[in-house]
Each structure stands twice: as C-alpha cells, then as structure tokens.
Amino acid sequence: MKPELIAACQMFLAPTTVLFAALGLAKTEGLKAGVSAVGLSIAVVWFIVVMWWPNLTGLERYATIALATLSGAIWVLSFLIHGLTSVGEKKRLPNFMQPDERP
C-alpha cells in the first residue's frame, strides 16, 4: 500500500478508536447516539476520500472501502440502537437488540 494511503487510513482510524472509548464512557443514550452520529460521519468522509483518491490499485481501493464500510455499518447500528432507546422506542428494536432493563 502507498504510504500516503496508510497515513490517510490512520487519520480516520484514530478518531474512530477514541469515539469507541467515548461511546463506552457515555452515561446517557442520547449522548451515545450523538457519539455514534459523529462516528458515522467520519466513516462517510473516509469512504468519500477513498472513492476520489487517484491512482489506487484494485486491492488498495477494495481494502479501504471495506474498512470504511465496516466502520460505517457499526456506527449506523450503534446510532439506531441508542437513538431509538433514547427516545423511548425500545419496542421498535428486535428482541436481541434491546438493552437490559436491569438498573
């Protein structure tokens, strides 16, 4: 892989790692949904950068698209779960996605 591309991927992976930690430390569902929305926006920007990056080989393009897509999918899922939970719509989530009711 090109060193510039590796540096670009690290530029997006570092804030994503920090946001995963922030997601774990957030106290309210609304804050978790907000952190997830920021993570999703970072994944979308990463995807767009890769799509417009000139002179990438097929392997480089597919690998970085896979990383951006995987990151985006995780943030979408997190945003949906915490967003619906924060507005009191837990019943709209499938049973396996509903948070525990324990205090």
C-alpha positions in Angstrom: 0.0 0.0 0.0 1.1 3.5 -0.6 2.4 5.3 2.5 0.1 8.3 1.9 -2.9 5.9 1.8 -1.8 4.2 5.0 -1.5 7.6 6.7 -4.9 8.6 5.5 -6.5 5.4 6.9 -4.7 6.0 10.2 -6.1 9.6 10.2 -9.6 8.1 10.2 -9.0 5.1 12.5 -7.5 7.2 15.3 -10.7 9.3 15.9 -12.8 6.2 15.4 -10.9 4.5 18.2 -11.3 7.5 20.5 -15.1 7.6 19.7 -15.5 3.9 20.6 -14.0 4.7 24.0 -16.3 7.8 24.3 -19.2 5.5 23.5 -18.3 3.2 26.3 -18.0 6.1 28.8 -21.1 8.0 27.8 -23.8 7.9 30.5 -27.0 8.6 28.6 -28.4 7.0 25.5 -28.8 10.4 23.8 -25.1 11.1 24.2 -24.3 7.6 22.9 -26.5 8.3 19.8 -24.6 11.6 19.3 -21.2 9.9 19.5 -22.5 7.3 17.0 -23.6 10.0 14.6 -20.1 11.6 14.7 -18.5 8.2 14.1 -20.9 7.6 11.2 -20.0 11.0 9.7 -16.2 10.1 10.0 -16.9 6.8 8.2 -18.8 8.6 5.4 -16.0 11.1 4.9 -13.4 8.3 4.9 -15.5 6.4 2.2 -15.7 9.6 0.1 -11.9 10.2 0.3 -11.2 6.7 -0.8 -13.6 6.9 -3.7 -11.9 10.1 -5.0 -8.3 9.0 -4.3 -6.4 8.9 -7.6 -4.3 6.0 -8.8 -5.2 3.3 -6.3 -4.8 -0.3 -7.2 -7.8 -2.5 -7.0 -6.6 -4.2 -3.8 -5.9 -0.9 -2.1 -9.3 0.6 -3.1 -11.3 -2.5 -2.1 -9.4 -2.8 1.3 -10.0 0.8 2.2 -13.6 0.7 1.0 -14.1 -2.4 3.2 -12.7 -0.7 6.2 -14.8 2.4 5.7 -17.9 0.4 5.1 -17.4 -1.8 8.1 -16.8 1.2 10.3 -19.9 2.9 8.9 -22.1 -0.2 9.4 -21.1 -0.5 13.0 -21.8 3.2 13.6 -25.2 3.0 11.9 -26.2 0.1 14.1 -25.0 1.9 17.2 -26.8 5.0 16.2 -30.1 3.2 15.6 -29.9 1.3 18.9 -29.0 4.2 21.0 -31.2 6.7 19.1 -34.3 4.6 19.4 -33.5 3.8 23.0 -33.0 7.4 23.9 -36.4 8.5 22.5 -38.2 5.6 24.3 -38.8 3.4 21.2 -37.2 0.2 22.6 -40.2 -1.8 21.4 -39.2 -1.0 17.8 -35.9 -2.8 18.2 -35.7 -6.6 17.6 -35.6 -8.6 20.8 -31.9 -9.4 20.5 -31.0 -5.7 20.3 -33.0 -4.5 23.3 -30.9 -3.3 26.2 -31.3 -4.9 29.6 -34.0 -3.5 31.9 -31.8 -4.0 35.0 -30.9 -0.9 37.0 
